[in-house]
Amino acid sequence: MIDAERLKKNWSLVAARGDQVPLYFYSTLFLTYPETRDLFPMNMAAQRDKLVNALGAVVSNVDTIDAVVPTLQALGRDHRKFGALRGHYPAVGEALLATLEHFSGPHWTPAIAADWAAAYELVAATMADAADAAAHYAPAWWDAEVVGHERRDLETAIITIAPGTRLDFVPGQSVSLCTDLRPRAWRQYSPANAPRSDGTIELHVRAVDGGEVSTALVSLLRPGDSLRVGPAFGTGLTLRPGSGPVAMIAGGTGVAPMKALIEQIAATPRPVSLYWGARSPAGLYCLDQMQALAARYEWLELVACVDEDLFGAGARVGSPAELAVAHGRCTGADVYLCGPSGMVESSGKYLVGAGIRADAIHFEPAGA
Ligand SMILES: Cc1cc2nc3c(=O)[nH]c(=O)nc-3n(C[C@H](O)[C@H](O)[C@H](O)COP(=O)(O)OP(=O)(O)OC[C@H]3O[C@@H](n4cnc5c(N)ncnc54)[C@H](O)[C@@H]3O)c2cc1C
């Protein structure tokens, strides 16, 4: 019987050592099993805390593992795109245990070691089994060609890709992708269209300051280039059934999945209010597209919002969540929320504070 409480306590002791933990973990892994280096991006800066922190958090919560089995299975299926094989899992487990032992110091005991090993085995087996099963019906990744690349402004591009074989997704989900311009560095983006008969997918990418992949996708990618695309994931932002009103609150490229949802809703229309915000009118990079949709569908209301409208571009001044609440659009509605993580967090808090039921607010949790 694994003592989950003891694991959690041990994990908080280790995690308190901050950046040293992933550094030690990856050095151990790459020194002991050099072949695993090829599974990770060349630039490890953004990767550094991802794997080891996720492992520590999940494995030490082994007592609630049933709740995360679907997530672990999805992770296992998704990790095929990195070239992760069943044979790599023991190497990762070994490096994880060596890291935990190193940072536990005198608190490391044979009993804790045995608990970590058993918990890791359970997690690894769940992931590896799901990956093996998926190999029978889906590729590890889809090769796709860039068929459109439109710079909307200095920071943002609308990129259209054509996967070689059909990649199934539902509006509100995201896909991860990887470009040869930044080998093995995968990032997530949300399709901005409902599935099309020709299988093409539209992505809206904003270059973030110092960002490794987004800057390459916006500035360097060209039509004809190829990308690798991982399986679609996420359920947080997918459309809930019903015919009642929908309020959409989006910031920046968070409008992309909203556009996909609007295309889906067009098949069985219901009232939709889209409040889309950016710092300034220049940040509303596809306002023309969204206005065209609002003109086409009488059930769709579009309210563009900005923090400041210095040049009188006609957008409402205020945050999308505050304006949507003030206009009564969130009351009794299913509310969908997407944008930069800080904006999603603050908008969610604002909505709950304004009396909107938490179970009516839908978003993709951070870390998805
Ligand atoms: C579910 C989901 C859907 C998404 N959909 C979209 C979408 O539709 N469109 C979109 O544009 N984006 C989307 N994103 C965000 C996207 O996945 C990327 O995170 C974003 O493009 C930045 O990637 P990057 O490689 O350019 O930045 P990264 O290189 O990952 O860096 C991100 C930021 O962290 C900083 N940073 C990097 N390394 C370090 C370090 N060691 N220490 C401190 N700071 C560091 C960088 O300076 C930068 O500001 C989505 C994210 C998720 C989780």
The ligand as a MOL file (V3000), in Angstrom:
LIG
                    3D

  0  0  0     0  0            999 V3000
M  V30 BEGIN CTAB
M  V30 COUNTS 53 58 0 0 0
M  V30 BEGIN ATOM
M  V30 1 C -4.0800 24.9800 -24.6430 0
M  V30 2 C -3.2520 26.1120 -25.2200 0
M  V30 3 C -3.6680 26.7290 -26.3930 0
M  V30 4 C -2.9260 27.8050 -26.9190 0
M  V30 5 N -3.3670 28.4160 -28.0610 0
M  V30 6 C -2.6660 29.4580 -28.5830 0
M  V30 7 C -3.1180 30.1140 -29.7960 0
M  V30 8 O -4.1440 29.7620 -30.3970 0
M  V30 9 N -2.3660 31.1420 -30.2600 0
M  V30 10 C -1.2050 31.5790 -29.6250 0
M  V30 11 O -0.5730 32.5240 -30.1310 0
M  V30 12 N -0.7600 30.9430 -28.5000 0
M  V30 13 C -1.4420 29.9060 -27.9760 0
M  V30 14 N -0.9870 29.2670 -26.8450 0
M  V30 15 C 0.3550 29.6320 -26.2990 0
M  V30 16 C 1.4330 28.8610 -27.0760 0
M  V30 17 O 1.2920 27.4690 -26.8310 0
M  V30 18 C 2.8620 29.2120 -26.6620 0
M  V30 19 O 2.9920 29.1300 -25.2730 0
M  V30 20 C 3.2580 30.6050 -27.1120 0
M  V30 21 O 3.1600 30.6830 -28.5320 0
M  V30 22 C 4.7020 30.9220 -26.6600 0
M  V30 23 O 5.5700 29.9450 -27.1470 0
M  V30 24 P 7.1080 30.3020 -27.4340 0
M  V30 25 O 7.8250 29.0660 -27.7630 0
M  V30 26 O 7.1870 31.4130 -28.4270 0
M  V30 27 O 7.5430 30.8880 -26.0560 0
M  V30 28 P 8.5030 30.1650 -24.9830 0
M  V30 29 O 9.8800 30.0540 -25.5480 0
M  V30 30 O 7.8340 28.9320 -24.5140 0
M  V30 31 O 8.4900 31.2670 -23.8760 0
M  V30 32 C 7.2770 31.7770 -23.3260 0
M  V30 33 C 7.6130 32.9740 -22.4630 0
M  V30 34 O 8.4010 32.5560 -21.3900 0
M  V30 35 C 9.6130 33.2850 -21.4090 0
M  V30 36 N 10.6610 32.3030 -21.0700 0
M  V30 37 C 11.1340 31.3200 -21.8470 0
M  V30 38 N 12.0800 30.6190 -21.1770 0
M  V30 39 C 12.2060 31.1960 -19.9630 0
M  V30 40 C 13.0090 30.9380 -18.8040 0
M  V30 41 N 13.9050 29.9550 -18.7490 0
M  V30 42 N 12.8360 31.7350 -17.7150 0
M  V30 43 C 11.9460 32.7410 -17.7230 0
M  V30 44 N 11.1680 33.0280 -18.7920 0
M  V30 45 C 11.2940 32.2650 -19.8790 0
M  V30 46 C 9.7990 33.8610 -22.7910 0
M  V30 47 O 10.5450 35.0450 -22.7590 0
M  V30 48 C 8.3750 34.0710 -23.1770 0
M  V30 49 O 7.9400 35.3060 -22.6810 0
M  V30 50 C -1.7280 28.2210 -26.2810 0
M  V30 51 C -1.3100 27.5850 -25.1050 0
M  V30 52 C -2.0540 26.5600 -24.5750 0
M  V30 53 C -1.5940 25.8960 -23.3020 0
M  V30 END ATOM
M  V30 BEGIN BOND
M  V30 1 1 1 2
M  V30 2 1 2 3
M  V30 3 2 2 52
M  V30 4 2 3 4
M  V30 5 1 4 5
M  V30 6 1 4 50
M  V30 7 2 5 6
M  V30 8 1 6 7
M  V30 9 1 6 13
M  V30 10 2 7 8
M  V30 11 1 7 9
M  V30 12 1 9 10
M  V30 13 2 10 11
M  V30 14 1 10 12
M  V30 15 2 12 13
M  V30 16 1 13 14
M  V30 17 1 14 15
M  V30 18 1 14 50
M  V30 19 1 15 16
M  V30 20 1 16 17
M  V30 21 1 16 18
M  V30 22 1 18 19
M  V30 23 1 18 20
M  V30 24 1 20 21
M  V30 25 1 20 22
M  V30 26 1 22 23
M  V30 27 1 23 24
M  V30 28 2 24 25
M  V30 29 1 24 26
M  V30 30 1 24 27
M  V30 31 1 27 28
M  V30 32 2 28 29
M  V30 33 1 28 30
M  V30 34 1 28 31
M  V30 35 1 31 32
M  V30 36 1 32 33
M  V30 37 1 33 34
M  V30 38 1 33 48
M  V30 39 1 34 35
M  V30 40 1 35 36
M  V30 41 1 35 46
M  V30 42 1 36 37
M  V30 43 1 36 45
M  V30 44 2 37 38
M  V30 45 1 38 39
M  V30 46 1 39 40
M  V30 47 2 39 45
M  V30 48 1 40 41
M  V30 49 2 40 42
M  V30 50 1 42 43
M  V30 51 2 43 44
M  V30 52 1 44 45
M  V30 53 1 46 47
M  V30 54 1 46 48
M  V30 55 1 48 49
M  V30 56 2 50 51
M  V30 57 1 51 52
M  V30 58 1 52 53
M  V30 END BOND
M  V30 END CTAB
M  END
